[in-house]
């Protein structure tokens, strides 16, 4: 028996880049899929590591693209970062902000004093993404952190999907500061669980489905929050990277795009070491996954993931499996 994937949940926690849009381009079918949620009585929240824009700015952008969105539906890593900072240093502490104007405004609203350079001996540094950041900004952060300032990073996304490809994300810029200082920041956003828990709580969702395109942020964060996770294949990760995913980054479901939420999701069954999904059957022998099915059929990969993960339930193998397809 099969059911639509969305039927088992009362709300969606959706990533943005690689799920709803890529750069300035809306992903085919994404808007229709998001619009359909309200008619089915499902709530919608956007959970994003983007630290360069306010929730209202994100919501405006989404509405311009045609997506349903209010500021109250947008949960970002800036909020998580500032709350993390507030739990580590006292109110009125001095903070060097490396990031967007919205990040600076949020830090100020929390009662901290913003200082412009490391010469002011800040108590803390908070680092978030902004396309306007330059070498001098990273240098000031490095000087302050080396001098002993607490360091908070809003998120650790290594790449940022753009229309022309993948550009360096906040994680890449944080890595540059880490290399210069030998220090490691406290991280607020995905893949930590707090963002997902906050979004679900504010949305009144009891059975949340986390949808994302990245195993190392969206899926890992949703898994850490104890929520069901679905990988969409419209962004960073693919069926092959999903198959070889780390144990804690394995999604519960695989769909091609958001439209797959409303398609019947076939059950994966196991019998005598074989795993079946639809017409596809997969079996593991050593480091090889043999798949009876079409390579372009998502059921083949669903069966393959089930077989490989069952063979390695607790420890991620050092090498990715060899994949062999046989004709049906």
N, C-alpha and C positions, 0 to 999 in steps of 0.2 A: 504494500500500500504506500502511496506517495502523497505528500501534502506540499502546498506551497511553503517555501522557506519562511516567509513573513508570518504565517499563521501561528507559529509557536511563540511569538513575542508580542509585547504590548508597546514597544518603542524602539526606535533606531538611534544609535549614537554614531554619527557619520563623520568621517574625516573629510577634508575638502580637496586639497591638491591630490590629483590622481584618482579621485573618486567622483567628485562633482564636476571638476574642470581641470584642465592642464594649461597653465599659463592663462591666456585670454580666451581660450576655447572651451566651450561646454562639451562635456563628454556625451556622445550620442545616447539618448534615452534617459539621461540622469534626471532632467527636470520633470519629465512625466512620471518617473518612478517616485520622486519626492512628493509631487503633488498628490499622488494616489494614496499616500499614507493617511492624510487627514480623513478622506472618505471611508477609510477602513477602520477608523478609530484608533490609529497608532500615533504615538507622539514622536516628535522629531527634535533632536538636538545635534548641533555641530560641535565636534570636539577637535580642536586644532592646535598644533604647536606653533602656529604663526604668532610671533611676538612683535610684529611691526605695526599692526593695526588694532584699533579698538573693536569691541563687539559690534558697535553700531556701524562702523566702517565696513566690517566684514558682512554684516547683514545687508547694508546698502548695495555692496558689490554683488551679493547673491541675488538680491531682488532685481538688479540691473540685468543679470543673466537670465532672469525668469524663474528663479527658485523661490520657494516659500521660506521666509526668514525674518525674524525679529532679533533685536539685540539680546533679548532674554533667552533666545535659543542658542546663542553662541558662547562656548566655553573655551577659553584660550590659556596658553601657558603663562601669560603675563600675570593673570590673577593668581595662579598657583605659585609662581615665582615670588611675587610680593608677599603672599601669605607665608611661604617658606622663610623668606627673609625676616618677616616679623616674628617668627618663632625662634629665631637664632640671635637677633640683636635687639636691644631695647629701643623703645620709641625715642625719637629725637637724635638717633645715631646718624653719623654722616655716611653718605653712600655715593660712590662713583657709578654712574649709569652709563653702560655701553650698549646702546640700542636705540630704539625708536622714541619719538616724542611721547607716544602713548605710554611706553614703559616708564619714562621719566615722570609723567603726570601721575601714574598709578603709585609710584614710589613716594612721591610728594604727598599724595592723598592719604597715604598710610601713616604720615607723621614724621617721615625721615627728612633729613636735610641733605640736599643734593650738592655735591661739590664738583667743580669742573675738571680738576686734575689730581694726579697722585701726590702732588706737592702738598695738598691739604690733608694728607694722612687720613684717608677715609677709613671708617670702621669696616666697611664692606664694599664689595663690587658686585653688581648684578649685570649679567650679560645676556642680551637677547638680540634677535636678528633685526637688521635694518639694511636695506640695499645701499644706504649712504655711508656705512661704516668703512673706515680706511685704516691704513697701517698705524697712524698716530693714535687712533682710538684703542687699538689692540695693544699698542706700546704702553699707553697710560694704565690700562688694566693690568698689564704684566708688572709694571713698576709697583703698583699698589698691592697686588697679591704677594709679590716677593717680599714686600715690607711687612706682611702679616695680616692684610685685610681678608675678612671672610669672603668667599667667592660663591655666588649662586648663578647657575645657568638656567635660563627659562626652559630650554629644551636642547636635545642633542641630535636633531636631524642632520645627517651628514650631507644630504643633497636636497635640492629644492627643484621640483619639476617645473620646467618652463617650456614655452612653445618650441624653442629651438633645441631643447634637450635638458639635461640635468645640470644645474648650477650648484656651487657650494652653498650649503645650508648653515644654520647656526652651529651645528656640531663641528663643522670644518673650521670655523673661526674660533670656537672654543678650543679645539685641538691645537691650533696655532699658539694660543696663550698657554695651554698646558705644556707644550713643548718648550716654551720660553721660560716657564717658571718651575717646572717639575711638580706642579700642584694639580689636584683634582677637584673640580667644583661639586657642590651639592646641586642636584638636578631636580627641577620641579615638574616639568611637563612629561609627556609620553616619553618613555614607556612606563612611567610610574602610574600607580593605580588611582591616585587622588583625583586626577582630572575626570576620569570615567565615573568614579563614585559621586563626585560633585554634580556632574551633568545628569546622572540618573536620578539623584536625590531631588534636584531642583525641577526636574521634568516629571516627577512622580512615576517613574518607570520601575516596575518590579521585575520584569523579565526583559532585560535589555539585550539587543543584538548589536554588537560593535562591528562596524563595517569599515575596512581600510585597505589600502594598497601596499602597505609596508609591514613586513613581518617583525622588524626590529623595533617598531614604535607602536603602531596601531594594534597588531595582533598580540604582541607581548604585553602591552599595557592592559588590553581587555582581558587577557588570560590572568594577569596578576590581580585584576579586580574581581575575578571569579565569574566573569560574564561570557556568554557565547560569542564567538568571533567568526567572521566571514571575510575571506580575502577576495577582493575584486581584482580582475586582471587588466585594469585600465591604467595602471601606474607603474610603480617601481618593480614589484615582485611578479614572478611568473609561476607557472605550474612546476617548472623544474626547480626553482629555488624553494618553493613550498615543499616539494618532495624531500629535499635535503635540509629542511629547516631544523634548527635546534629544538630540543624537546619542548622548551617553554615558549617557543614561537610558532608552534603548529596550530593552524586555524581549525575550527570545527567544521567549516564549510568552505567550498570553493565555488564562485560564480564568475561569469565573464564580466558582468557590469551590474549596475543597480537594478536593471530590469529583471535580473535573475531572481530578485526577491519574490517576484510574483509567479515564478515558474515552479512546477512541481519538482521537488528535490528528491531524487531517488535514494532509497535506503541502501546502505552498504551492508552486505551480509557475509559471514565467514563460514567456511565449511572445509575441513580437512586441509587447512593451510592455505586455501585459496580465498580471495576476497573479490566479491562480485558487486558491481554497480551498474544497473541497467544491463546492457548486453556485454559489458566489459568484464574481464576476469584478470586478476593480477596475483602473482605468486613470487615469493622471495626465495632465492637460492644463493647463499653466501652473500656476495656484494652485488648481486644482479637482481633486478626486478624485471620479470617477464610479464608482458601485458598482451593479452588476447583482446584486441580491439583496435580502433582507429586512433591514430595519433592526434587527430583534430577533434576527437570526441572528448569532452570534459569528463565524462564518466570513466574513461580510461585512466585519467589522472587521479580521480577520486578513489578509484579502486587501488591504484598504485600507492597512493599516500597511505591508505588504510593498511595495506600489506606491509610496507616498509616501516611504518611507525609501530605496528604491532610487533614486528621483529626486533625493534629497538625502542622499547617503551620508556626506558629510564635514562639511557646514555646516548648522546648524539654521536654517530660514527664519525671517525676522522675524515673519511673520504665520502664523496657523494656516490650514490649507487650507479652502476651501469644499467642503462635502460634498453631493453630489447622488446620490440613490437613484433607480434606474429599476426598473420591474417586471421580474420574471423571466419 
